[in-house]
Amino acid sequence: MWRSLFLALGVSSAILGAEALAIEKAVLKQPESAPANSAVKEINPPEWAPWSLMAGGAVVILYSFTIPRRVNT
């Protein structure tokens, strides 16, 4: 169970880092029930975020392969 959890976290982090590398900014859509004059939310990832997320994800993926498949308790 732990192995699959760490593998999923590592893959998710690496994918998020690749997405942050590909985009300049993300504009979040407002729900239709929100007032018309509400502020639009923009997410601007810092320059260090894509590389850090991809590197951290790669380390976690490699770590997940070192966890034993089954631990006898």
C-alpha positions as CSV (number, residue, x, y, z in Angstrom):
1,M,0.0,0.0,0.0
2,W,2.8,2.5,0.9
3,R,4.6,1.7,-2.4
4,S,1.6,2.6,-4.5
5,L,0.9,5.7,-2.4
6,F,4.4,7.1,-2.9
7,L,4.4,6.2,-6.6
8,A,1.1,8.1,-7.1
9,L,2.4,11.1,-5.2
10,G,5.6,11.1,-7.2
11,V,3.9,10.8,-10.6
12,S,1.4,13.5,-9.6
13,S,4.2,15.9,-8.6
14,A,6.1,15.2,-11.8
15,I,3.1,15.9,-13.9
16,L,2.2,19.1,-12.0
17,G,5.8,20.2,-12.6
18,A,5.6,19.5,-16.3
19,E,2.4,21.4,-16.5
20,A,3.9,24.4,-14.7
21,L,6.8,24.3,-17.1
22,A,4.4,24.5,-20.1
23,I,2.2,27.3,-18.9
24,E,2.9,31.0,-18.2
25,K,-0.2,31.5,-16.0
26,A,-3.5,29.8,-15.2
27,V,-6.7,31.8,-15.0
28,L,-9.4,30.1,-12.8
29,K,-13.0,30.2,-14.0
30,Q,-15.5,31.8,-11.7
31,P,-18.7,29.9,-10.8
32,E,-21.8,31.3,-12.4
33,S,-23.3,32.1,-9.0
34,A,-20.4,34.5,-8.3
35,P,-21.0,38.2,-8.6
36,A,-20.0,39.7,-11.9
37,N,-17.6,42.1,-10.4
38,S,-15.6,39.4,-8.5
39,A,-11.9,39.3,-9.1
40,V,-10.5,36.8,-11.5
41,K,-7.9,34.4,-9.9
42,E,-4.7,34.0,-11.7
43,I,-1.9,31.5,-10.7
44,N,1.6,32.4,-11.9
45,P,4.0,29.6,-11.0
46,P,7.4,30.9,-9.9
47,E,10.4,30.0,-12.1
48,W,11.8,27.4,-9.6
49,A,8.5,25.5,-9.2
50,P,8.5,23.3,-12.4
51,W,12.0,22.0,-11.9
52,S,11.6,21.5,-8.2
53,L,8.3,19.6,-8.6
54,M,9.7,17.4,-11.4
55,A,12.9,16.6,-9.5
56,G,11.1,15.9,-6.2
57,G,8.6,13.7,-8.1
58,A,11.5,11.8,-9.7
59,V,13.1,11.2,-6.3
60,V,9.8,10.0,-4.8
61,I,9.2,7.7,-7.7
62,L,12.7,6.2,-7.3
63,Y,12.1,5.9,-3.6
64,S,8.8,4.0,-4.2
65,F,10.7,1.3,-6.1
66,T,13.0,0.7,-3.1
67,I,10.1,0.0,-0.7
68,P,9.5,-3.8,-0.4
69,R,6.4,-5.1,-2.2
70,R,5.1,-6.8,0.9
71,V,6.2,-6.6,4.5
72,N,5.6,-9.7,6.7
73,T,4.2,-8.7,10.0
